[in-house]
Amino acid sequence: MTVIAIDYTPAIRQQAGIGRIVRGQIKALVRLNPGFDLLLFVAGRITDSDRRAAPLPLHATPIDERNLVRIWHRLDLPFPRVEWFTGGKLDLFHATDFVLAPTRARRKVLTVHDLAFIHYPNAAMPSLHHYLNVVVPRSVHRADHIIADSHHTARDLTEQWQTSPERISVVQGAVDHDHFRPVADPERQRAVRERYAIGDRPYILALSRLEPRKNFPRLIEAFARARLAASLPHRLVIGGGKGWLYDEIFRRVAELGVQEHVHFTGFVADADLPVLYSAAEFFAYPSLYEGFGLPIVEALACGTPVLAADNSCLPEAGGPGAYYVRAEDVESIAAGIVQLATNAGLRSQLRTAGLAHAAHFTWERSAQQLLDAYARALA
């Protein structure tokens, strides 16, 4: 039987983004029962709750993840190999988060989620930017096959490192449609509004870790302009924890004097996301660059119209359910906010189109794309 080991580390360490994608894909892959011997590898120690939540037994290392990063990627040493912890030879090892751990697997597959560190070098801390610029190209070179989250990222890989298109498979993310769906219950909406101190006013939702690439300063300025131009009663509600280089976000709110109209919720629990999306008048995601844009699909699946930037992969995620603006043009974003805030017919049209578009993004489809990528790698 073909033996495949998958790096499940992001599913354990990261609650949103890449962690959500890896969890969804691998759980769906297990449900498909593809006939492979699937092993889940984790770099670093794990807890009993990690083991219980995983769809298969976990093969963890006794060495913590930070020291493994030093050994594998900063020193570039070829050990300890993944096989030391999974037990025996591997036909394929799938590294799911940009970097390839040492392995003698017959085929090595690497997922590259985006090339934001190339296109927006100031959007990450200098140490992280330097690290990614060293280890990601090296991992791409060593891998037999590359997985990209979107067709745009696949094109980026070809342009940046002349990666042959035959070496790349597109495996898109998805949403759990049992979880992300419209929530019309007024009591549930009221409870979530209270929990995050949102109040009763209509609101525009933005959701992401606070970091430069998400373009929050321009969104805040555009919201301030739109609010004055159209006398909007809305609040701008920004959900998500602090990432890095976020001081400018809070400074912009103070400079514009919109403290009463821009509300930061902090981290939002996964259980509350469908209600938060559903209660919003629309969802704003004018990011400077993304690899897939998972929150857009989550919002659409909840029946929430989306204002999105027209760059990178975002039109793939939003399809006909989004109103597109230019991310680096404050006036364009402001005009989009006015359109969506004042035009109920437009919101209704986007809601209908968005629900239909989001329905295509299932974890079963994503897992089948992943199986197809494995087949190409093993051929």
Secondary structure by P-SEA (a helix, b strand, c coil): cbbbbbccccccccccaaaaaaaaaaaaaaaaccccbbbbbbcccccaaaaaacccccccccccaaaaaaaccccccccccccccccccccbbbbcccccccccccbbbbbbcccccccccccccaaaaaaaaccaaaaaaaccbbbbccaaaaaaaaaacccccccbbbbbbbcccccccccccaaaaaaaaaaacccccbbbbbbcccccccaaaaaaaaaaaaaaaccccccccccccccccaaaaaaaaaaacccccccccccccccaaaaaaaaccbbbbbccccccaaaaaaaaaacbbbbccccccccccccccbbbbccccaaaaaaaaaaaaccaaaaaaaaaaaaaaaccccaaaaaaaaaaaaaaaac
